[in-house]
């Protein structure tokens, strides 16, 4: 995946993926993208709420911050394989979303 523009409407940035190994989201620093001065709210499985006081979000990012589900073993899955939704409290925020999957293992028995 690559850079995405997140605004005031919910946006699904990653579909449900049972083979997900890792996923991370970073709000590009404002030193690189001057307009990135807002907050990004993320939630797995359903749309988040663009409110810093809400406990309905899985994570909140400010400029330069990152969050993700990353595992060290190549055969493990990420902790959350549901779809990932983002919303911002400011229009036109640029985020980078990176997802990696592990191929499904097929066991063949004679």
QUIQUIPE-V144051 format. One record per residue. RES is the residue in one small letter. SS is DSSP state (alpha for helix, beta for strand, coil for the rest). NEAR is the number of other C-alpha atoms within 12 Angstrom. D_LAST is the distance of its C-alpha to the last C-alpha in Angstrom with 2 decimals. Layout:
RES & SS & NEAR & D_LAST
RES & SS & NEAR & D_LAST
This chain:
x & coil & 16 & 38.77
x & coil & 18 & 42.40
x & beta & 19 & 45.87
x & beta & 26 & 46.68
x & beta & 29 & 50.10
x & beta & 35 & 50.29
x & coil & 26 & 53.34
x & coil & 23 & 54.76
x & coil & 22 & 52.09
x & coil & 24 & 48.60
x & beta & 28 & 45.92
x & beta & 26 & 42.15
x & beta & 33 & 41.11
x & beta & 33 & 37.34
x & coil & 22 & 35.12
x & coil & 21 & 32.68
x & coil & 26 & 29.66
x & coil & 21 & 26.75
x & coil & 24 & 25.53
x & beta & 32 & 29.02
x & beta & 28 & 29.29
x & beta & 31 & 33.06
x & beta & 36 & 36.07
x & beta & 33 & 39.71
x & beta & 38 & 43.03
x & beta & 35 & 46.24
x & beta & 43 & 49.66
x & coil & 32 & 51.08
x & coil & 23 & 54.14
x & coil & 20 & 57.55
x & coil & 12 & 58.58
x & coil & 15 & 56.20
x & coil & 20 & 56.57
x & coil & 16 & 60.05
x & coil & 22 & 59.40
x & coil & 30 & 56.59
x & coil & 26 & 58.81
x & coil & 33 & 57.14
x & coil & 37 & 54.34
x & beta & 47 & 50.75
x & beta & 45 & 49.21
x & beta & 44 & 45.43
x & beta & 35 & 43.22
x & beta & 32 & 39.54
x & coil & 23 & 38.85
x & coil & 24 & 42.41
x & coil & 25 & 45.59
x & coil & 31 & 47.64
x & coil & 29 & 51.37
x & coil & 32 & 53.72
x & coil & 22 & 55.72
x & coil & 22 & 55.82
x & coil & 11 & 56.76
x & coil & 15 & 53.78
x & coil & 15 & 50.98
x & coil & 19 & 48.70
x & coil & 26 & 47.42
x & coil & 27 & 44.55
x & beta & 34 & 46.50
x & beta & 34 & 49.77
x & beta & 36 & 50.40
x & coil & 28 & 53.71
x & coil & 29 & 54.31
x & coil & 26 & 52.11
x & coil & 24 & 49.97
x & beta & 26 & 46.17
x & beta & 26 & 43.61
x & beta & 31 & 39.85
x & beta & 28 & 36.62
x & coil & 25 & 35.24
x & coil & 21 & 32.59
x & coil & 12 & 32.15
x & coil & 11 & 28.44
x & coil & 17 & 26.56
x & coil & 18 & 23.67
x & coil & 23 & 26.15
x & coil & 26 & 27.52
x & coil & 28 & 31.22
x & coil & 20 & 32.94
x & coil & 28 & 33.73
x & coil & 28 & 31.59
x & coil & 25 & 34.23
x & coil & 24 & 36.50
x & beta & 35 & 39.36
x & beta & 34 & 42.94
x & beta & 42 & 46.09
x & beta & 40 & 49.82
x & beta & 39 & 52.92
x & coil & 27 & 56.45
x & coil & 23 & 57.76
x & coil & 20 & 57.13
x & coil & 25 & 55.42
x & beta & 36 & 53.54
x & beta & 35 & 51.05
x & beta & 42 & 47.80
x & beta & 31 & 44.81
x & beta & 30 & 41.40
x & beta & 26 & 38.32
x & beta & 31 & 34.79
x & beta & 26 & 31.57
x & beta & 27 & 28.04
x & coil & 21 & 24.73
x & coil & 15 & 21.87
x & coil & 15 & 19.35
x & coil & 10 & 16.23
x & coil & 6 & 12.99
x & coil & 6 & 9.95
x & coil & 5 & 6.61
x & coil & 4 & 3.81
x & coil & 3 & 0.00
